[in-house]
Amino acid sequence: MECMRKRLKNYTAQEAGEKRAEELMEKYGSMSEDALYSKLMQEVASAKSNGTFSATRLAADIDRMRPYLTHEQVEKLNHLLRIIGS
């Protein structure tokens, strides 16, 4: 029990974010870029229709991904954010 408490005490938000990133890579890692953008747009449409969409949260999620993306991918995401935000 003490070992678990020590691990939980040292557990950080960064570790949680890294775990979430790993989970997302497993879920979406094999999809093509076009399929990913299509899935993003579907998720946004669904969230908007049920009132759970947050442009701020989406932008924050994308900001966390930026270091792993190419310049071209970042530009595409910026374009999508402009479309989604309108």
N, C-alpha and C positions, 0 to 999 in steps of 0.2 A: 504494500500500500504506500509506503514511504517513497518508493521509487516512482510510482505514478504521480504522487504529489509534486515531487521534484521536477518531473518532466512537464507537468501542467504549469508549474510556477515559471519555468523557463520558456514556455510556449509563447511565441510572438506572433503578431499580426503578419509579419513577413513570412513566417513559416506557413501560416494559413493561406496566404496568397500564393505561395509556391505550390502548396498541395492542390489548390484550386486550379492553378495553371496546368499541373500535371494531369488532373482529371479532364480538363478541357482538351488537352492534347490527345489523350486517349480517345475521347469522344469524337473530336473533329479533325484530328491530325491527318487522316487519310483522305479527306475531302479535297476536291480541287478548289482553286481560288474562286471560280465562278459559283460553285456550289455553296461555298462559305458565304459569299455575299448574298446569294439567294436566301439562304437560311437566316441570315441576319435580318434581311428585309421582312421575311415571314414572321420572325420573332417580334420585330418592332410593330408590325401591323397587328399582331395578336395582342401585344401589351397595350397598344393604343386603344384597341377596341374594348378591352376589359378594364381600362383605366389604371393600369399599373406601370405605364411607360414613364421613364425618367430620363430625359436627355442629359441631365447632369451626371447621372450614374453611368449611362452609356459612354459619355465622354471620358469619365474617370477610368472605366474599364479599358477603353481604347488607349488612354495615356499609359496604362501599365503595360500594354502590348508593344508600344512603339519601339522600345529598344531591340525587339526581336524581329522587326520588320525592315524590309528594304525601303529606300526612299520612294520608290514607285508605289509600294503597298501603302505607305503612309499617306501619299497624295490621294490614292483611291479612297482610303478611309476618311480623309478630310472631306472629300467630295460627297461621300455617303452621309457624313454627319451634317453637311449643309442641306442635303436633300431631306434627311430625316427630321431635322430641326424645323423645317418649314411647314 
